[in-house]
Structure formats: structure tokens, C-alpha cells
Amino acid sequence: MTAASRNRQQDEPAFVLHSYPFRETSLILDVFSRRHGRLAIMARGARRPRSALRGVLMNFQPLLLSWFGKGEVRTLHSAEWQGGQPYLQGTALMCGFYLNELMLNLLARDDPHEQLFDYYRATLHRLAHEIDHAATLRCFEKRLLQELGYALALEREAGTDKPVRAGACYRYAVERGALPDDGSIQTGLPVLGKTLLDMAADDYADPVTAQQSKHLMRMLLNHHLGGKALHTRELIRELQKP
């Protein structure tokens, strides 16, 4: 077996998260693959007018990618479009770019997350077919943090085994969880117990839950992003203005 064949991956399910031009005719792809996680792949000649890859390497479309190499940037051998995923449009499209930006910033290279890959694919389907995009984003954000080892403690009070009470008020503190709000605590984000329990059940129908969960997820993500701003957040906010 040659070194090239040992380092070849064949027909790996993947999505393109981001791409940018490389030299005159090529692209560098940042892809999320099912068994190999996030990695960089060079698509030689992909920008040539007659390249068979021009209409294939699209964001939010399921692909089968084959590549070779073991360095920081692999080399694309072939790409096949799998179909079955409607094209995202309007706000759904911006939400898709937001998901991609989150993963680009939070997922380490060459770190497989097979369950997250499947959940991402299902989330794209939800964005294409459902109206409540905010609920879809909250579900994915929560699942992403869980996959990274930062699962939210939503059903138990911090430091105890007491269940969160729907009628109680809490302050949710990063890396601690839900602290009962007795008026003496200044740290953390104010949140209702019902909101925490709704989030645990992925139920965002209540307008208060929808609003509070948005603020809570933003606080937690900002912490894990190290305060880095996400460009797509601002674009989505602009689109939602009346």
C-alpha cells in the first residue's frame, strides 16, 4: 500500500462550511465531515469556468467528498452532490451561515463529531421547512455546546440535587448553572425556572422562554467564543428589523 492510498479518504459525507480563493484557479474549503470532523481541503482548479466542481461545492448541500494527504490541508480528489436538501433562502440562509460561523469558531480541526454532523444535517432540513428559525437555532446551539463538553445544567439547581422549579427565579452563571435568585446574588443572567425547563425540553413556544433563552445562549456562547463577535448575528438582526 502506497503512502497516498493510506492517506486517501473515499466518499465521506460532508458539508462545506466556508471557502475562499487560492492562487488563480483553486479553492480552499473548510468542510465538516462525518467521520473526520472539520478539516481544510484544497480543490484544485475548482474556479476554472469549465470545472465540474463549480456547481457542486455549495454550502448547505450534502456532499460525498474524496481526498488524499495528511497535512494541514488535504487535496480534493472528487466531489459528488447528494441532493435531498432544499436550498436555503432569506432568513433561513442567514441562519445557516450563522451555524457555520459558530462551528468554524468552536470546532477544533480533525475532531470527529458524528452525532453533531447528523444533527446539523437535520437542522438544515428544519431551516428549509419550518418557520420558527429562532427555536431551531436555540436547539442547535444547545446541542453544539453539549457536543463540546459544555452541556447546560437546566433541570437541577447549581451545587445541589434540587430540581429547578418552574415558578422560581434564578440567575444562570457560566460554568456554575442555575442559582436560586434570593436577591443576594449579583452574578449570572436572570432567568425563570420555566424557561430553563422549557429549554431542557426544546420547547420555545412561550414568548418569554424564546426571549430569555436567546439571551442565555448568547451569554454562554460569548464566553466560549472568548468574546469574539459573529458577523452573521449582525446580519440577521438587520434582516429582522421592520
Secondary structure as UniProt FT lines:
FT   HELIX           3..6
FT   STRAND          9..22
FT   TURN            23..25
FT   STRAND          26..33
FT   TURN            34..36
FT   STRAND          37..43
FT   TURN            44..47
FT   TURN            49..50
FT   TURN            52..56
FT   STRAND          63..68
FT   STRAND          73..81
FT   HELIX           90..106
FT   HELIX           114..129
FT   HELIX           133..147
FT   TURN            148..149
FT   STRAND          156..157
FT   TURN            158..159
FT   TURN            166..167
FT   STRAND          169..173
FT   TURN            174..176
FT   STRAND          177..180
FT   STRAND          189..192
FT   HELIX           193..200
FT   TURN            201..202
FT   HELIX           207..224
FT   TURN            225..227
FT   HELIX           231..240
//
